[in-house]
């Protein structure tokens, strides 16, 4: 079986009292909670200190989420920059209140590429770092992960949200992505980081055509022998292909999530937890 270990606390800011193992030999779901005003999908936008946040987290947990991923910096293409202090102010109180209420029911992930934000988030109760930049945008990130000894989601990307659309030139897309991820994994292992999850980075320095190419070759990522996270929920590769909007892209998301499961995905990062769990249930009935 494949397990990751998260720090177990009874309350944010208290000492770690032990480790909790999460089994990733079977597929799981990560629910998206964006504390931003400009995320590409309107249904995922929440404001700090909103009662909606706690209600949404509770709903995700009830629907079957193993993880809740909290982000305070929109990483859609051409997103506005946000200061480190503002990002911390957005996510820390939200993480703390979710940790206080659901510490024994869900693992909290912080979606950030900044080591300072990651460190503050873990203090507030986050137990996983989800870095969309794979360490590219903060030279302190890998060392921070090593010091905190928390699981790390290593996503493939190039550039930043303002430049990544122009950095999608590959000789061999799947091979290049795997190679770049493997180089990062080697650096993390050298720092004694134990639990690494990989994310191919759909929509990050990849256009829609490249996204579908990578989806077709997703099985190749098994060579890395690490749990695979796939995040294609309501992304432009779906709604642009279908000539619809992100608000209308749930059906397309479900279709691609099933395909990802068939290719070995272990974590589905989604806006719609209930539907993703239903997809997993049917996948398991098919013998997955």
ChimeraX attribute file (.defattr): number of C-alpha atoms within 10 A of each C-alpha:
attribute: neighborCount
match mode: 1-to-1
recipient: residues
	/A:1	6
	/A:2	13
	/A:3	13
	/A:4	19
	/A:5	18
	/A:6	21
	/A:7	21
	/A:8	20
	/A:9	20
	/A:10	17
	/A:11	18
	/A:12	21
	/A:13	12
	/A:14	12
	/A:15	12
	/A:16	13
	/A:17	10
	/A:18	11
	/A:19	12
	/A:20	15
	/A:21	12
	/A:22	14
	/A:23	14
	/A:24	17
	/A:25	13
	/A:26	15
	/A:27	22
	/A:28	22
	/A:29	27
	/A:30	28
	/A:31	29
	/A:32	26
	/A:33	26
	/A:34	27
	/A:35	24
	/A:36	22
	/A:37	14
	/A:38	17
	/A:39	19
	/A:40	19
	/A:41	17
	/A:42	13
	/A:43	13
	/A:44	19
	/A:45	19
	/A:46	21
	/A:47	16
	/A:48	17
	/A:49	14
	/A:50	11
	/A:51	10
	/A:52	12
	/A:53	21
	/A:54	17
	/A:55	12
	/A:56	16
	/A:57	22
	/A:58	18
	/A:59	15
	/A:60	24
	/A:61	21
	/A:62	12
	/A:63	18
	/A:64	21
	/A:65	27
	/A:66	19
	/A:67	24
	/A:68	27
	/A:69	23
	/A:70	26
	/A:71	25
	/A:72	28
	/A:73	26
	/A:74	22
	/A:75	22
	/A:76	19
	/A:77	16
	/A:78	13
	/A:79	15
	/A:80	12
	/A:81	13
	/A:82	12
	/A:83	9
	/A:84	15
	/A:85	10
	/A:86	12
	/A:87	20
	/A:88	21
	/A:89	15
	/A:90	22
	/A:91	30
	/A:92	23
	/A:93	16
	/A:94	24
	/A:95	26
	/A:96	22
	/A:97	18
	/A:98	23
	/A:99	23
	/A:100	16
	/A:101	15
	/A:102	18
	/A:103	19
	/A:104	13
	/A:105	15
	/A:106	21
	/A:107	24
	/A:108	27
	/A:109	29
	/A:110	29
	/A:111	28
	/A:112	26
	/A:113	22
	/A:114	23
	/A:115	22
	/A:116	17
	/A:117	24
	/A:118	28
	/A:119	19
	/A:120	16
	/A:121	28
	/A:122	23
	/A:123	18
	/A:124	23
	/A:125	30
	/A:126	30
	/A:127	26
	/A:128	29
	/A:129	30
	/A:130	23
	/A:131	26
	/A:132	25
	/A:133	23
	/A:134	25
	/A:135	21
	/A:136	19
	/A:137	16
	/A:138	14
	/A:139	11
	/A:140	13
	/A:141	24
	/A:142	21
	/A:143	17
	/A:144	17
	/A:145	22
	/A:146	18
	/A:147	13
	/A:148	18
	/A:149	18
	/A:150	22
	/A:151	22
	/A:152	25
	/A:153	23
	/A:154	25
	/A:155	24
	/A:156	23
	/A:157	27
	/A:158	21
	/A:159	16
	/A:160	22
	/A:161	20
	/A:162	14
	/A:163	13
	/A:164	19
	/A:165	18
	/A:166	12
	/A:167	15
	/A:168	17
	/A:169	11
	/A:170	13
	/A:171	8
	/A:172	8
	/A:173	17
	/A:174	19
	/A:175	15
	/A:176	12
	/A:177	18
	/A:178	19
	/A:179	13
	/A:180	13
	/A:181	21
	/A:182	15
	/A:183	10
	/A:184	19
	/A:185	20
	/A:186	12
	/A:187	13
	/A:188	21
	/A:189	14
	/A:190	11
	/A:191	15
	/A:192	14
	/A:193	21
	/A:194	16
	/A:195	19
	/A:196	19
	/A:197	19
	/A:198	26
	/A:199	26
	/A:200	24
	/A:201	23
	/A:202	24
	/A:203	21
	/A:204	25
	/A:205	23
	/A:206	24
	/A:207	19
	/A:208	17
	/A:209	11
	/A:210	18
	/A:211	22
	/A:212	16
	/A:213	14
	/A:214	21
	/A:215	21
	/A:216	14
	/A:217	15
	/A:218	21
	/A:219	16
	/A:220	15
	/A:221	23
	/A:222	14
	/A:223	9
	/A:224	14
	/A:225	10
	/A:226	17
	/A:227	23
	/A:228	28
	/A:229	26
	/A:230	26
	/A:231	23
	/A:232	24
	/A:233	26
	/A:234	23
	/A:235	21
	/A:236	22
	/A:237	23
	/A:238	25
	/A:239	19
	/A:240	13
	/A:241	11
	/A:242	12
	/A:243	11
	/A:244	12
	/A:245	15
	/A:246	21
	/A:247	12
	/A:248	14
	/A:249	21
	/A:250	20
	/A:251	13
	/A:252	19
	/A:253	25
	/A:254	21
	/A:255	12
	/A:256	17
	/A:257	26
	/A:258	17
	/A:259	16
	/A:260	24
	/A:261	24
	/A:262	16
	/A:263	19
	/A:264	21
	/A:265	27
	/A:266	24
	/A:267	25
	/A:268	27
	/A:269	24
	/A:270	27
	/A:271	24
	/A:272	22
	/A:273	25
	/A:274	19
	/A:275	17
	/A:276	26
	/A:277	18
	/A:278	14
	/A:279	17
	/A:280	23
	/A:281	13
	/A:282	12
	/A:283	17
	/A:284	13
	/A:285	9
	/A:286	9
	/A:287	7
	/A:288	14
